[in-house]
Amino acid sequence: MIASIIRGYAWFAIIYFAVLNSIYLVLITLAALDAITASRRRLVAGREEIFHSPLAPAISLIVPARNEEAVVVNCVRGLLNLRYPRFEVVVVDDGSTDGTFDRLRSAFDLVEIPKVMREDVHMPGGWLAPIQAVEYLRSFLLGRAGWSQIRGMLFISGAFGLFRRDVYELVGGVDLESEGDDVELVTGMHHRLIADRRPHQVGFVPDPCCWTVVPTTARALAHQRRRWAQILSEALWIHRPILFNPRYGMVGLLILPYYLIFELGSAPVELGGILALVIGLPLGIVSPAVALLFIVVGLGYATLLTLVGVIIEEFSYNRYRTWRDFGLLAYAAIAENIGYRQIYAWWRVRGIVDALLGRRAQWVAPDAKASPPGVKGMQPV
């Protein structure tokens, strides 16, 4: 009986990851097609005219900050140097206990502000930063671009998002009981607008470049990824009436089920598959051929997709411009599947458990000494 369960689960995990990685392949293909179209459209988009047009809508840039004294000044400087006709920068100091406000007051009231310039772009060293870089390329740049092509964007990532104010006010802003502000906010917009039968679209624009501070220690990264899994779990629970509900169309029947089954479910499925191999191989329950198939489908397929994503990024957007950078990205595409991915799955499972137990997600700022990926001579922004 137990042998049949282990053997059956191993095959289930193989089929599961074959389906998941095939979905990624479709998304990357859609993203590649979008990148080709965007590169052609960029030549006649008339962006210079937009940058100087007085008819461009005014934009408010909201910067929530709590204990961000190490990075807040350069963050605001970068925003103030955006190319756009009319905008304002509003910094919300959410009860900081460090020198966040003092840094802002000193920098912008008493000190002349130099222009922040983007300098040489390069891939950061170490072992954690390049892996996070390929994760961002695959999940944020290419994954989001693919979902956007089929109007399947569930949420806008927190680093930079642009919202219509009237829609933001319609849904009542962010849920104060949820720490996953960006995830819950956009999911809530889908929920309300579809319920009101109001046509809408959440899109992704890959052209803007927003550098972000990433964790440089395993402990900080573990906390961040555990928190991500927890807030996604909470958002899906808050908006569970949408799940598998045909009234909500693609959002209810495709997008939210995908995030539930694959974004959340992949972590416990992967750990369960590894456990089945660890137990089944020595006992002869799982054959070496099945174990090899699991590795090829679960890890090899994923590595290939990431490498394809890196190549698409280099040809389409060219954020990193040297062979060294490309080599580090290729290394990270392989290295993330050997050890890191399995540890990451464990962090995600812990985040899901935290959500099930009703624990409150806590925000912890990344290591303030970290440089933003690829920006030489600049402080984290």
C-alpha positions as CSV (number, residue, x, y, z in Angstrom):
1,M,0.0,0.0,0.0
2,I,2.7,2.5,1.1
3,A,4.9,1.5,-1.9
4,S,2.0,2.2,-4.3
5,I,1.4,5.6,-2.7
6,I,5.1,6.6,-3.0
7,R,5.3,5.4,-6.6
8,G,2.0,7.1,-7.5
9,Y,3.1,10.4,-5.9
10,A,6.4,10.3,-7.8
11,W,4.5,10.0,-11.1
12,F,2.0,12.7,-10.0
13,A,4.9,15.1,-9.3
14,I,6.4,14.4,-12.7
15,I,3.1,15.2,-14.5
16,Y,2.6,18.2,-12.3
17,F,5.9,19.8,-13.1
18,A,5.5,18.9,-16.8
19,V,2.3,20.9,-16.8
20,L,3.7,23.8,-14.7
21,N,6.8,24.2,-16.9
22,S,4.7,24.0,-20.0
23,I,2.6,26.8,-18.7
24,Y,5.8,28.8,-18.2
25,L,6.9,28.0,-21.7
26,V,3.6,29.4,-23.1
27,L,4.1,32.6,-21.0
28,I,7.7,33.0,-22.1
29,T,6.6,32.6,-25.7
30,L,3.9,35.2,-25.3
31,A,6.4,37.5,-23.6
32,A,8.9,37.1,-26.5
33,L,6.3,37.9,-29.1
34,D,5.3,41.0,-27.0
35,A,9.0,42.1,-26.8
36,I,9.3,41.9,-30.6
37,T,6.2,43.9,-31.1
38,A,7.2,46.5,-28.4
39,S,10.6,47.0,-30.0
40,R,9.0,47.8,-33.3
41,R,6.4,50.0,-31.7
42,R,9.0,51.9,-29.7
43,L,10.3,53.6,-32.9
44,V,7.0,55.3,-33.6
45,A,5.5,55.6,-30.1
46,G,6.0,59.3,-29.8
47,R,7.4,59.2,-26.3
48,E,9.4,62.4,-26.6
49,E,6.2,64.2,-27.4
50,I,4.5,62.6,-24.3
51,F,7.4,63.6,-22.1
52,H,6.8,67.3,-23.0
53,S,3.1,67.4,-23.4
54,P,1.1,69.5,-20.9
55,L,-1.9,67.2,-21.6
56,A,-0.3,64.2,-19.9
57,P,-2.3,63.3,-16.8
58,A,-0.7,64.3,-13.5
59,I,0.6,61.5,-11.3
60,S,1.2,61.1,-7.6
61,L,4.1,58.9,-6.6
62,I,3.5,57.4,-3.2
63,V,6.6,56.2,-1.3
64,P,5.7,54.3,2.0
65,A,8.7,54.2,4.3
66,R,9.4,52.7,7.7
67,N,12.9,52.7,9.1
68,E,14.5,53.2,5.7
69,E,17.1,55.8,6.6
70,A,19.8,54.1,4.5
71,V,17.9,54.2,1.2
72,V,15.1,56.8,1.4
73,V,17.0,59.8,0.2
74,N,18.4,58.2,-2.9
75,C,15.0,56.7,-3.6
76,V,13.3,60.1,-3.6
77,R,16.1,61.6,-5.7
78,G,15.6,59.0,-8.3
79,L,11.9,59.6,-8.4
80,L,12.4,63.4,-8.6
81,N,14.5,62.9,-11.7
82,L,11.9,61.0,-13.7
83,R,11.1,62.2,-17.2
84,Y,7.4,63.2,-16.9
85,P,5.6,66.5,-17.3
86,R,3.6,66.7,-14.1
87,F,4.1,64.6,-11.0
88,E,4.5,64.9,-7.3
89,V,6.4,62.7,-4.8
90,V,4.6,61.9,-1.5
91,V,6.7,60.2,1.1
92,V,4.7,58.5,3.9
93,D,6.8,58.0,7.0
94,D,4.9,55.2,8.7
95,G,6.2,55.6,12.3
96,S,9.9,55.2,11.7
97,T,12.0,54.9,14.8
98,D,15.3,55.5,13.0
99,G,16.6,58.6,11.2
100,T,14.3,58.3,8.1
101,F,12.6,61.7,8.5
102,D,15.8,63.4,9.6
103,R,17.6,62.2,6.5
104,L,14.7,63.5,4.3
105,R,14.6,66.8,6.1
106,S,18.3,67.3,5.9
107,A,18.6,66.3,2.2
108,F,15.7,68.2,0.8
109,D,15.6,71.3,2.9
110,L,19.2,72.2,3.5
111,V,21.3,70.4,1.0
112,E,21.6,70.9,-2.8
113,I,20.4,67.7,-4.5
114,P,22.7,66.4,-7.2
115,K,21.2,64.7,-10.3
116,V,21.2,60.9,-9.9
117,M,22.6,59.4,-13.1
118,R,22.5,55.7,-14.2
119,E,26.1,54.6,-14.5
120,D,27.7,51.4,-15.7
121,V,25.3,48.5,-15.6
122,H,26.7,45.2,-14.4
123,M,25.5,42.0,-12.8
124,P,26.3,41.9,-9.0
125,G,28.6,39.2,-7.7
126,G,28.0,36.7,-4.9
127,W,25.7,33.7,-5.1
128,L,22.4,35.1,-4.0
129,A,22.1,38.3,-6.1
130,P,22.5,36.7,-9.5
131,I,19.9,34.0,-8.6
132,Q,17.5,36.7,-7.6
133,A,18.2,38.5,-10.9
134,V,17.2,35.6,-13.0
135,E,14.1,35.1,-10.8
136,Y,13.1,38.6,-11.5
137,L,13.7,38.3,-15.2
138,R,11.7,35.1,-15.4
139,S,8.8,35.9,-13.0
140,F,8.5,39.7,-13.3
141,L,9.8,40.7,-16.7
142,L,8.8,37.6,-18.8
143,G,6.1,36.0,-16.7
144,R,4.2,39.2,-16.1
145,A,4.6,40.1,-19.8
146,G,3.1,36.8,-20.8
147,W,0.1,37.0,-18.5
148,S,-0.5,40.6,-19.7
149,Q,-0.9,39.4,-23.2
150,I,-3.9,37.3,-22.3
151,R,-5.2,39.9,-19.8
152,G,-4.3,37.5,-17.0
153,M,-2.4,39.9,-14.6
154,L,-3.5,39.1,-11.1
155,F,-1.4,41.7,-9.4
156,I,1.2,44.4,-9.9
157,S,4.5,43.9,-8.1
158,G,5.2,46.3,-5.3
159,A,8.4,47.9,-6.6
160,F,6.5,50.1,-9.0
161,G,2.9,50.2,-9.9
162,L,0.6,52.8,-11.5
163,F,-3.0,52.9,-10.5
164,R,-6.0,55.0,-11.6
165,R,-7.0,57.0,-8.6
166,D,-10.8,56.6,-9.1
167,V,-10.4,52.8,-9.2
168,Y,-8.2,52.8,-6.1
169,E,-10.8,54.8,-4.2
170,L,-13.6,52.7,-5.6
171,V,-12.2,49.5,-3.9
172,G,-11.4,51.4,-0.7
173,G,-7.7,51.3,-1.1
174,V,-5.6,48.6,0.6
175,D,-7.0,46.2,3.2
176,L,-5.5,47.3,6.5
177,E,-5.9,43.8,7.9
178,S,-3.6,42.4,5.1
179,E,0.2,42.9,4.8
180,G,0.1,42.0,1.2
181,D,-0.9,45.4,0.0
182,D,0.0,45.1,-3.7
183,V,-1.3,41.5,-4.1
184,E,-4.6,42.1,-2.2
185,L,-5.2,45.5,-3.7
186,V,-5.1,44.4,-7.4
187,T,-7.0,41.2,-6.6
188,G,-9.6,43.3,-4.9
189,M,-9.8,45.5,-8.0
190,H,-10.6,42.5,-10.1
191,H,-13.1,41.3,-7.6
192,R,-15.0,44.6,-7.4
193,L,-14.9,45.6,-11.0
194,I,-16.0,42.2,-12.3
195,A,-18.8,42.2,-9.7
196,D,-19.9,45.6,-11.0
197,R,-19.6,44.4,-14.6
198,R,-17.1,47.1,-15.4
199,P,-14.7,46.3,-18.2
200,H,-11.1,46.7,-17.1
201,Q,-7.5,45.6,-17.8
202,V,-4.4,45.3,-15.7
203,G,-1.4,45.6,-17.9
204,F,2.4,45.2,-17.7
205,V,4.9,47.5,-19.4
206,P,8.4,46.0,-19.5
207,D,10.3,49.1,-20.6
208,P,10.6,51.0,-17.3
209,C,13.6,50.0,-15.2
210,C,13.3,50.2,-11.4
211,W,16.2,49.1,-9.4
212,T,15.4,47.5,-6.0
213,V,17.4,46.5,-2.9
214,V,17.5,42.7,-2.6
215,P,18.4,40.5,0.4
216,T,22.1,39.7,0.5
217,T,21.9,37.1,3.3
218,A,20.0,33.8,3.4
219,R,18.2,34.8,6.5
220,A,16.8,38.0,5.0
221,L,15.9,36.2,1.8
222,A,14.1,33.4,3.7
223,H,12.0,36.0,5.6
224,Q,11.1,37.8,2.4
225,R,10.1,34.7,0.5
226,R,8.2,33.2,3.4
227,R,6.3,36.5,3.7
228,W,5.5,36.5,-0.1
229,A,4.0,33.0,0.2
230,Q,2.0,34.1,3.3
231,I,0.5,37.2,1.7
232,L,-0.4,35.4,-1.5
233,S,-2.2,32.8,0.7
234,E,-4.0,35.5,2.6
235,A,-5.1,37.3,-0.6
236,L,-6.5,34.1,-2.1
237,W,-8.3,33.4,1.1
238,I,-9.8,36.9,1.3
239,H,-11.0,36.6,-2.3
240,R,-12.0,32.9,-2.2
241,P,-15.5,33.7,-3.5
242,I,-13.8,34.3,-6.9
243,L,-12.1,30.9,-7.1
244,F,-13.6,28.6,-9.7
245,N,-16.6,31.0,-10.0
246,P,-17.6,31.3,-13.7
247,R,-19.2,34.7,-13.0
248,Y,-15.6,36.1,-12.7
249,G,-14.6,34.7,-16.1
250,M,-10.8,34.2,-16.6
251,V,-9.9,35.6,-13.2
252,G,-12.1,33.1,-11.4
253,L,-11.6,30.1,-13.7
254,L,-7.9,30.5,-14.8
255,I,-5.8,33.1,-13.0
256,L,-6.7,32.5,-9.3
257,P,-6.8,28.7,-9.7
258,Y,-3.3,28.9,-11.4
259,Y,-1.9,30.9,-8.4
260,L,-3.5,28.5,-6.0
261,I,-2.6,25.2,-7.7
262,F,0.8,26.1,-9.1
263,E,2.2,29.2,-7.4
264,L,1.3,28.0,-3.9
265,G,1.0,24.3,-4.6
266,S,4.3,23.8,-6.3
267,A,6.3,24.1,-3.1
268,P,4.6,21.2,-1.2
269,V,4.4,19.1,-4.3
270,E,8.1,19.5,-5.0
271,L,9.1,18.8,-1.4
272,G,6.8,15.8,-1.5
273,G,8.3,14.6,-4.7
274,I,11.8,14.8,-3.3
275,L,10.7,12.9,-0.2
276,A,9.2,10.2,-2.3
277,L,12.5,9.8,-4.2
278,V,14.6,9.8,-1.0
279,I,12.4,7.1,0.5
280,G,11.6,5.2,-2.7
281,L,15.0,4.9,-4.4
282,P,16.8,3.1,-1.6
283,L,13.9,0.7,-1.1
284,G,13.5,0.0,-4.8
285,I,10.0,1.4,-4.8
286,V,10.9,4.1,-7.3
287,S,13.1,3.1,-10.2
288,P,16.2,5.1,-11.2
289,A,14.5,5.8,-14.5
290,V,11.5,7.5,-12.8
291,A,13.9,9.5,-10.5
292,L,15.8,10.7,-13.6
293,L,12.6,11.6,-15.3
294,F,11.6,13.7,-12.2
295,I,14.9,15.5,-12.4
296,V,14.7,16.2,-16.1
297,V,11.0,17.4,-16.0
298,G,11.2,19.2,-12.7
299,L,14.7,20.7,-12.8
300,G,16.0,20.4,-16.3
301,Y,12.9,21.8,-18.0
302,A,12.9,24.7,-15.5
303,T,16.6,25.4,-16.2
304,L,16.0,25.4,-19.9
305,L,13.1,27.9,-19.6
306,T,15.2,30.2,-17.4
307,L,18.0,30.2,-19.9
308,V,15.6,30.9,-22.7
309,G,14.2,33.8,-20.7
310,V,17.7,35.2,-20.1
311,I,18.4,35.1,-23.9
312,I,15.1,36.8,-24.7
313,E,15.9,39.5,-22.1
314,E,19.4,40.1,-23.6
315,F,18.1,40.4,-27.2
316,S,15.0,42.4,-26.3
317,Y,15.9,44.8,-23.4
318,N,19.6,44.3,-22.9
319,R,19.7,45.4,-19.3
320,Y,23.1,43.7,-18.8
321,R,25.6,44.3,-21.5
322,T,28.8,42.3,-21.0
323,W,29.7,38.7,-21.5
324,R,30.5,38.5,-17.8
325,D,26.9,39.5,-16.9
326,F,25.5,37.0,-19.4
327,G,27.7,34.3,-17.9
328,L,26.5,35.1,-14.3
329,L,22.9,35.0,-15.5
330,A,23.5,31.6,-17.1
331,Y,25.3,30.3,-14.0
332,A,22.4,31.5,-11.9
333,A,19.8,29.8,-14.1
334,I,21.5,26.5,-13.4
335,A,22.5,27.1,-9.8
336,E,19.1,28.1,-8.6
337,N,17.8,24.6,-9.3
338,I,20.5,22.9,-7.3
339,G,19.8,23.4,-3.6
340,Y,18.4,26.9,-3.7
341,R,15.1,26.0,-5.3
342,Q,14.5,23.2,-2.7
343,I,15.3,25.5,0.2
344,Y,13.0,28.2,-1.4
345,A,10.2,25.6,-1.5
346,W,10.6,25.0,2.2
347,W,10.4,28.8,2.9
348,R,7.2,29.0,0.9
349,V,5.7,26.1,2.8
350,R,6.5,27.8,6.0
351,G,4.7,31.0,4.7
352,I,1.6,28.9,3.8
353,V,1.6,27.5,7.3
354,D,1.9,30.9,8.8
355,A,-1.2,32.0,6.8
356,L,-3.1,28.9,7.9
357,L,-2.3,29.6,11.5
358,G,-3.3,33.3,11.2
359,R,0.1,34.7,12.0
360,R,0.6,38.3,10.9
361,A,3.2,38.8,8.2
362,Q,6.0,41.1,9.3
363,W,7.9,43.4,7.0
364,V,11.7,43.4,7.5
365,A,13.8,45.7,5.3
366,P,16.5,44.0,3.2
367,D,20.1,44.5,4.1
368,A,20.7,48.2,3.6
369,K,24.3,47.7,2.6
370,A,23.2,45.8,-0.5
371,S,23.7,47.5,-3.9
372,P,20.8,47.4,-6.4
373,P,21.4,44.8,-9.0
374,G,23.5,46.1,-11.8
375,V,24.1,49.7,-10.8
376,K,27.7,50.7,-10.1
377,G,28.4,53.8,-8.1
378,M,24.9,54.3,-6.7
379,Q,23.4,53.6,-3.3
380,P,20.3,51.3,-3.0
381,V,17.2,52.9,-4.4
